[in-house]
Amino acid sequence: MAMKKIILDTDMGGDCDDVGAAAVLCNLAKQGKAEIVAATYCIGSPWGGYFLQNELAFFGYGNVPVGMLHEETFMNEPVYERYAKPYVEAHHLPQNMAEDAVRVLRRALAGNGGKKDIVLVAIGPLRNIANLLRSPADDISPLTGKELIAANVTEFVTMLGDFVKTDSTEWNVLMDIPSARYAVKEMPVPTVFSGYELGEHIKTGAMLADMSDDHPVKAAYLLHSDGKSQLRESWDLVTVYNAILDDTP
């Protein structure tokens, strides 16, 4: 199996499965099955972005370019800081406001040289992805964002939608319906939807019991549940796992 080049876009900070998904990505990278090209953070509260930077560094990927959405009013309530803020503050971790996410994404794609071998993975609302698609030519590249994706991305894999339930709107869609619509409509490469139903019945976190309470993944899972459980549904983990290991044509 060829090593997959991965760009990860996440809304880490509210739900702990994003932290589990990033851990899956890092561990598969250590096994030589993935190369982490860049990571971006797609909501306004900065604390999940700080957590993302520090989790990547914890697993040995502190040099991966990280970008953050610079829209303070988009999803900036305390619920989206549930574990990220207390963990970062308690451990006195760096709080570095990263470069704008779209610029990081454009630079990562432009630097790939048109090889069309990157898998773009989104496990949160599609704000950054829609903004990337809308981005014009700039000092980074003469190509638009849509053209950069078409030239460098082989597929777009997203935790988006619920293809079983029809009486409610899946959370990543609901948080930014215009961006979800635009990204799905305008995406110039094949899209793989990892629906809510795929991760709903897979619980992960049991093995975290053997880890130190300071471990970022264990801490995130426990803080997310107010210390009540290490188990959580695996929507985002399934998405990342499938993006890297599924070779189905």
Salt bridges, closest charged atoms under 4 A:
ASP15 OD1 - HIS224 NE2 3.60
ASP15 OD2 - ARG232 NH2 2.72
GLU71 OE1 - ARG127 NH2 2.81
GLU99 OE2 - ARG103 NE 3.30
GLU99 OE1 - ARG107 NH1 2.82
ASP117 OD2 - LYS5 NZ 3.13
ASP138 OD2 - ARG106 NE 2.89
ASP139 OD2 - ARG103 NH2 3.02
ASP176 OD2 - ARG127 NH1 2.88
GLU186 OE1 - LYS146 NZ 2.81
GLU200 OE2 - LYS165 NZ 3.51
GLU200 OE1 - HIS201 NE2 3.63
ASP213 OD1 - LYS218 NZ 2.89
ASP214 OD1 - HIS91 NE2 3.22
GLU233 OE2 - LYS203 NZ 3.95
GLU233 OE1 - ARG232 NH1 3.03
ASP247 OD1 - LYS4 NZ 3.70
